[in-house]
Amino acid sequence: MQTLTAPQTGNSLIHRLDPRVRIITAGIFSLWLVSQQKIFLLSIGLLLALVGVWLARFPLRSVLKRLLPLNFFIVLLWLILPLTEIGQPILFIGISLSLNGLEHALHITLAMNAIGLTLMVLLTSMDIVTLGHALYALSVPEKLIHLFLFTVRYLSVLYNTYQQLTQAMCVRGFRLQMTWHCYRSMGYLLGMLLIRSVERAKRIEMAMKCRGFQGRFYCFHRFHLQAIDHRFMLIFYSFLLFLASFA
């Protein structure tokens, strides 16, 4: 869990960009990818995201590890869409597959991987606190920033609590099986996880109030656009407009 949420530190071109520029670019490019219908443009978008990974100097193993959960669901789409969508049938090992379903699966694969790589390059290259301050600088509501920061911060804590409970159950001889006892035990596990989460949330709230927390988000970062930010925006958005002309 910590590996998936930890920032990718470095001193590459991407890391030197203003966090606000990275957030806006990630949002605009993701929306552009979602709106495209041509496989050619989506392939160019995926290639552009891979160039971003190269510029950010991310380790290949880390990139593949983060993309693995996303592509697990995409594999399921490749198994379902060609068999369920209506369209021109093609035969593959004696099975009738829909050409429209295959194209739809390829479309989703290119778009989702390009978006995943884009968010990975532009957002995970900064720490969570900097991301929160950048969102505040972009006039995002403070309550949403609080919710986002607390969610990311305590996901790992919740996961560690879940691991502790499951280990305690295994020590007592619990084995995952298709029985009513197993279902009941899993229900107890989820209930205990919920109870501990509520108790921890109350303790955190009391600790924050003791430290003078009043529901305000105080931003200590002052962001300033540099020459590298202007050059990046000029090159990237010019190329994006060029691609948009083919849509």
N, C-alpha and C positions, 0 to 999 in steps of 0.2 A: 504493500500500500504506500509506503513512504517513497519507494522508487518511482511510482507512477505520479506522485504529486510533487516530487522534489524538482526544483528549477535546474535547468541546464546552464551552468555558469560557463563563462568564457570571455574572450576579448575579441570576438570576430566582428565583422561588419554589422551583422544583425544585432549583436549585443550592444553596439554603440549607438543604435538608433534611439530616438526619443520614445519612451513607452506609449505616449499618446498616439504617435504615428503608427506604431505597431498594432495597437488595438483597432484603430480606424481602418488600417489596411487589411487586417485579418477579417473584419466585418464586411467590408466592401467586396473583397475578393471571394469570400465564402458565398455572399449573395449572388455574385456574378456566376460562380460555378453552378449554383443551384438553378439559376435561370436558363442555363444553356441546354440545348436539345441535340446539338451536333456532337458526335463522338470525336471528331477531329479537334474541336475547340476544347473539349474536356481533356483530351490527351495532351494538348499544349498546356492546359492548366496544371495537370499532374506533373509534367516536365518542369514547369516553372516552380512548383512546390519542391521538387527534388533539387533544383538549383538552389533554392533557399536553404534546404538541409545541408548542402555542400558549403554554402557561404557561412552558415552558422557553425560548421565543424562539429556536428553532432556525431557521436559514436554510432556506427551502423547497428551494433547489437542493441543499444538503447532504443533506437528508432523502431527496429523490428519488434521489440518487446512491447512498445506502446501501441503499435498497430495491430498486434495479434488479436486482442479482444474484438476490435472493430471488424476485422476480416473473418472472424469466426461466424458472425451473423451474416456477413456477405456470402459466405459459402452456403449457408442455409437458403439464401435467396436464389443462388445458382441451382439449387436442387428443386426449389418449389416453382419459380416463375416459368421456366420452360415447359413444365408439365401442366400448368394451370391456365396460362394466358391463351387467348384465342388468336390465331394467326396462321401464317403459312407453315405447314408442318414439314419437318425434315427428319430423316431417319438416322439414328445413331445407335449402333449395336442392337438393332431391332426395336428400339424405343422411339416413338413419335414425339418429337420435341417442337415447340413453337418457336419460330424464328423471331417473332416479336418479343417473346419472353427472354430469349438469349440476348437480344439487343437491349432490352430493359435492364437485365442483370448487369451487362457490361456498362451501361450508362451509370447505374448506381455505384458500381465498383470504382469507376474512374472518379466520379464526383466525391464520394465519401472519402476515398484515400487522399485525394487532393486537399479536401477540407481538413482532414485529420493532420496531414503534414503541415499545412499552413498554420493551423492553430498551435501545433507543436513548435514550429520554428519561431513564430512571432510572439506567442504568449508564454510558453514554458521557458523561454530564454530570460525571463525576469522572475524575481521572487514574488511571493504572494503579497507582501506588504507594498512593494512598488506597484504592483498591479492594482491594488486597492486605491493607492494615492492617484494613480493615473486615471482610474475611473472617476474619482472625485473631481479631478481637474477637468474631466469631460462632462461635468454636471450630472452625473448619475446620482439618483436619490440616495441619501445616506443610509436609509434602512436596508436598501438592496445591497449596499456595500458591506454593511454589518453582517447581513445574512450570508453573503458569499464568503467573507473572511472566516466567520465562525464555522461554516460548513466545511471548508477546506481544512481548517486547522484541526477540527475534531473528528474528521473521518478516520484518520489513523488511530485516534484514541478509541473510537467505537469498534474499529476492526480488531485492535489488540484485546479489548474486552471480550469480543466474540471468540477470539482464539483461546483466551483463558477459560471461558465457560466450556467450549468444546473439548479442550484438553482435560478438564476436570471430569466431564462425562465419559471420555474414553478411558480414563484411569479407573473409573467405576464399572467398566465392562460394557459401555454402550457401543453398539455397532449399528450402522445405518442399514436398515432393512425395511421391506415393504410390510410392516405390521402396524397394528393399532397402537401398540406400546411405543413404537418408534415415532409415529405421528404425534402422540401425546407428549413425548419427550421433546420433540422439536418445537411444539407449541409452548412448553414450559421454557425452553431456551429463548425463544423470541420474546416471551413475556418478561423474563428476567433481564434480557438485554434492554427492553424498553424501560423497566423500572430503574436499572442502573443509569441509563441515559438521563432520565428525569432527575434523579438524585444528583448526578454530576452537574447537570445544567443549573440546578439550584445553588450548588456550592460555587460554581463559577460566577453566577449572578451576585451572590453575596460578596465574593472576593472582589469583584469589579466595583461594587458600590462602596466597599471599604476603601478603595483607592480613588474614590471621587468620580466614578463614571456617571455621566448624566445623559447618555444617549446621543452624544455628539461625536462626529468623526473629525478629528483634528489632523489636518494634512501638514506634514513637516517638509515635504519635498516641494521644491520649486523647479518646474520643468522649463527648459528654454530650447527652442529649435536651433540646431546648429546647421552648418553648411552641408554636412553629410545627410541630414534629414531632407533638406530641399533637393539635393541631387537625387536621392533615392525616390522621393515622391515624383519628381519630374520624369525619371526614367521608367518607373513602374507604371504610373498611371498613363503615360503616353503609350506604352506597349499594350496596356489594357484597352485603351480606346482603339488602338489598331486592331486588336483581336475582335472588339465589339463590331467593327465594320464588316466582319465576315458572318455575323449572326443572321 
